[in-house]
């Protein structure tokens, strides 16, 4: 399995120009001569892979945005993560995917065979280290998300989400959300009405501004940070 093979090959990496500082660089899945990536385009709401399907490939968002989610037994949807340009996803510890991945908007996704990436990691310490760091980041995100769902109030959850998107998407203090409020609600474990009401309240208090349905400006990050604490 890919994740189990990483630790043995991680030591004193020689930093390459593509090595990620958060998400991977745009050419990460083409960073080794033995890796031959393939790019695919997906339309809005199109499935990239389904829950319990064989995990034969690893994916990277080139353009657009992807959500990964699980349908609960009562029909509700729980979104586990949003994958944005540069993000690598689909790195499973087992042989099958635990979640479903869908394009949120029209997206381009790069994919490589999992076996080829694991083989490259055995011979290239940079790739092994990058994969190790991304796996650790995925685990940290899962732990933070579990805390968010289990312990934070509705307002705190929305504040956490806005700060996360600000870090990942902000350009000149403004960011455009690729996902709608229904996706945000399913990510935060809230109802659509609660998300809309909380965003309206923050707008009314001058904490954030709207420019169109999904263009957001954070006017008071300090207030959001206090809410998120």
C-alpha positions in Angstrom: 0.0 0.0 0.0 1.2 3.5 -0.9 1.1 5.1 2.5 2.8 2.1 4.3 5.8 2.3 1.9 6.6 6.0 2.6 8.1 6.1 6.0 11.0 3.8 5.1 12.1 6.2 2.3 11.9 9.5 4.1 15.3 11.0 5.2 17.1 14.2 4.5 15.3 15.2 1.2 17.1 17.3 -1.4 14.6 20.0 -1.9 13.3 20.2 -5.5 11.6 23.2 -7.0 8.3 21.4 -7.1 8.2 20.3 -3.4 5.0 21.5 -1.8 4.8 24.1 0.9 1.1 23.3 1.6 -0.5 21.6 -1.3 1.7 20.1 -4.0 3.1 22.1 -6.9 1.2 22.0 -10.2 3.5 19.5 -11.7 3.9 17.2 -8.7 2.4 14.2 -10.4 4.8 14.6 -13.3 7.9 15.1 -11.1 9.6 11.8 -12.0 10.5 10.4 -15.4 8.8 7.1 -14.5 5.5 8.8 -13.8 3.2 9.3 -16.8 0.2 11.4 -15.8 -3.0 11.7 -17.7 -5.3 14.8 -17.6 -9.1 14.5 -17.7 -11.8 17.1 -17.7 -15.0 16.7 -15.5 -18.2 18.7 -15.7 -20.0 20.2 -12.8 -21.2 17.5 -10.3 -19.5 14.7 -12.4 -18.2 11.8 -10.4 -14.4 11.2 -10.5 -14.5 8.0 -8.4 -17.1 6.4 -6.2 -17.0 5.1 -2.6 -15.7 1.5 -2.4 -14.3 1.6 -6.0 -10.7 0.3 -6.4 -8.1 3.0 -5.5 -5.9 2.4 -8.5 -5.0 6.1 -9.1 -3.9 9.2 -7.3 -5.3 12.5 -8.4 -4.3 16.2 -8.5 -6.6 19.2 -9.2 -5.2 21.2 -12.1 -8.2 23.6 -12.5 -11.5 23.9 -10.7 -12.5 22.3 -7.4 -13.4 18.8 -6.1 -15.4 17.6 -3.1 -15.0 14.3 -1.4 -18.0 13.0 0.6 -19.8 10.0 2.2 -23.5 9.4 2.1 -24.8 8.4 5.5 -27.3 5.7 6.1 -30.1 8.2 6.6 -29.4 9.8 3.2 -27.5 12.8 4.5 -24.2 13.8 2.9 -21.1 14.5 4.8 -18.4 16.3 2.9 -14.9 15.5 4.2 -12.8 17.9 2.2 -12.6 20.4 -0.6 -9.7 19.9 -3.0 -8.5 23.0 -4.8 -5.9 23.6 -7.6 -2.6 21.9 -6.6 -4.2 19.6 -4.1 -3.5 15.9 -4.4 -6.3 13.5 -3.3 -7.3 9.9 -3.5 -4.3 8.6 -1.5 -5.9 5.7 0.4 -4.4 3.5 3.1 -6.5 0.5 1.7 -7.3 -0.9 -1.7 -10.6 0.9 -2.1 -11.8 4.5 -1.9 -13.5 5.4 1.4 -15.3 8.4 -0.1 -16.8 9.6 -3.4 -15.1 12.4 -5.3 -17.0 14.8 -7.5 -16.2 17.9 -9.5 -17.9 20.9 -7.9 -17.5 23.0 -11.0 -16.0 22.3 -14.5 -12.6 21.0 -13.5 -9.4 19.4 -14.9 -7.8 16.6 -12.9 -4.4 14.9 -13.4 -4.1 11.3 -12.4 -1.3 8.7 -12.2 -1.3 5.1 -11.3 -0.9 4.5 -7.6 1.7 1.7 -8.3 3.8 4.0 -10.4 3.8 6.7 -7.7 4.8 4.2 -5.0 7.6 2.9 -7.2 8.9 6.4 -7.8 8.8 7.1 -4.1 11.1 4.2 -3.4 13.8 5.7 -5.7 13.3 9.4 -5.2 13.5 10.7 -1.6 11.9 14.1 -2.7 8.7 12.3 -3.8 8.7 10.1 -0.7 9.0 13.1 1.5 6.3 15.1 -0.3 3.9 12.2 -0.1 4.7 11.8 3.6 4.0 15.5 4.3 0.7 15.4 2.3 -0.4 12.2 4.2 0.4 13.9 7.5 -1.5 17.0 6.3 -4.5 14.9 5.4 -4.5 13.3 8.9 -4.2 16.8 10.6 -7.1 18.0 8.5 -9.2 15.0 9.5 -8.5 15.6 13.2 -9.3 19.3 12.9 -12.5 18.5 11.0 -13.6 16.0 13.7 -13.1 18.6 16.4 -15.0 21.2 14.3 -18.0 18.8 13.9 -18.0 17.6 17.5 -17.2 20.6 19.6 -17.7 23.9 17.8 -20.9 26.0 17.6 -22.5 26.9 14.3 -20.9 30.4 14.3 -17.5 28.9 15.1 -17.8 26.4 12.3 -18.6 29.1 9.7 -15.7 31.2 11.0 -13.3 28.3 10.7 -14.5 27.6 7.1 -14.1 31.3 6.1 -10.6 31.4 7.5 -9.6 28.2 5.8 -10.9 29.4 2.4 -9.1 32.8 3.0 -5.8 30.9 3.5 -6.3 28.8 0.4 -8.0 31.1 -2.0 -7.5 34.7 -1.1 -6.1 37.2 -3.6 -5.8 40.8 -2.5 -8.0 40.1 0.5 -10.9 38.6 -1.6 -11.8 35.1 -2.6 -14.4 33.4 -4.8 -15.9 30.3 -3.4 -16.3 27.5 -6.0 -18.8 25.7 -3.7 -22.3 26.8 -2.9 -23.9 27.1 0.5 -25.4 23.6 0.3 -21.8 22.2 0.1 -20.7 24.4 2.9 -23.5 23.1 5.1 -22.7 19.5 4.4 -19.0 20.2 5.1 -19.8 21.9 8.4 -22.5 19.5 9.5 -25.1 22.3 9.5 -28.4 23.1 7.7 -28.4 25.3 4.7 -30.6 27.8 6.6 -28.1 28.0 9.5 -25.2 28.7 7.1 -27.1 31.4 5.3 -28.3 33.0 8.5 -24.8 33.0 10.0 -23.2 34.5 6.8 -25.9 37.2 6.7 -25.3 38.0 10.4 -21.5 38.3 9.8 -22.2 40.5 6.8 -24.6 42.7 8.8 -21.9 43.1 11.5 -19.3 44.2 9.0 -17.1 41.1 9.4 -17.4 40.2 5.7 -18.6 41.6 2.5 -20.3 40.0 -0.5 -19.7 40.8 -4.2 -22.1 38.5 -6.0 -23.2 35.2 -4.7 -19.8 33.7 -3.9 -17.3 36.5 -3.9 -16.3 37.3 -0.3 -14.1 39.9 1.3 -13.0 39.4 4.9 -13.2 42.8 6.6 -12.4 41.7 10.1 -10.2 38.6 10.3 -9.5 39.3 13.9 -13.2 38.9 14.8 -13.3 35.6 12.9 -10.1 34.4 14.7 -11.7 35.2 18.1 -14.9 33.3 17.1 -12.8 30.3 15.9 -10.7 30.1 19.1 
